[in-house]
Amino acid sequence: MTQTALDAVKSAYPARYYASYDTTAAQPTPVTGWYDTWGMSDVSNVPAATEMIPISESDWNNTNTFHLSIGSGVQDGKIIDYT
């Protein structure tokens, strides 16, 4: 049985949804990207899952207070409000 492209993505990104940030920056630091890795046709430019924060589906779908284009940051492995 051969591994499909989606299976390979799921293996590399088991949580599906992620937030990226500058792992070398002092925290808190802003979220620099939001990724639905299972829905992407190419993940070659996506940071490794170990360098991002996994996001639950309910948080991913919460575009009113959580999954925002601005105002989110990372501190101690958690997504926080950030200005």
N, C-alpha and C positions, 0 to 999 in steps of 0.2 A: 504494500500500500504506500503510495507516495504522499508526501505532505503537501497540502495546498498552500498557496500564498497566505491565505487568511489564518491557517493553522500556524504558520511560521510567525505571523504578527502576534497572534494570541500567546504563543510561547514566549516571545520577547516582551510583550506588554500584556500581562495577565489581567490587569485591572480595567482595561479598555480606556477609561477616562483619566487624564492626567493634567496637572498644572506644572509648568516649568518655571524656573527661576535661576538666578545667577548663584550657583553653589559656592562661589568664592567670595561673594559680597558679605559685608557685615549685615546681620539680621536685626530688625526686620528688613526685608528686601522685597521689591515688587514682583508680582507674578509677571512673567514675560511671555507666556503663551499657554493656551488651553488646547488640548488634543483629544480627539476621539480617534484613537489609533486603529480601532477595528473598522472604522468607516473610511480610512484613508487608502488611496490606491498606491501610495509610496511613502514609506516611513524612513527613507534614507537620511533625511535631514532633521529627524526628530531625535531629541536627546534620549539617551538610554533610560529605561524605566527606573533604574536605580538612582538616577539623577533628578527625578521628578517626584511630585507628590501625587499618589493615586487619589482619585475622586470617586465618590459613590455616584450611582446613576441619579439618585434623587437630588444630590447637590449639583450635579452637572445640569440637570433640568431646571434648577432654581436660578433663573436669570434675573430675578427681582432683587435678591439680597446676597447671593453667593457667587455664581458664575458671571462675573461682570467684566466688561472690557477695561475698566479702570477701577481703582479703589480696593484691589485685593493684593495681599502680600503673603509672605511666608515667614514664620518664626517658629523655631523648634519643631519643624516637621508638620506644622499645621497651617492652614489657610486662615488669615486674619484680615480684618478691615485695615486698610492702609491708605494714608493720604500723604 
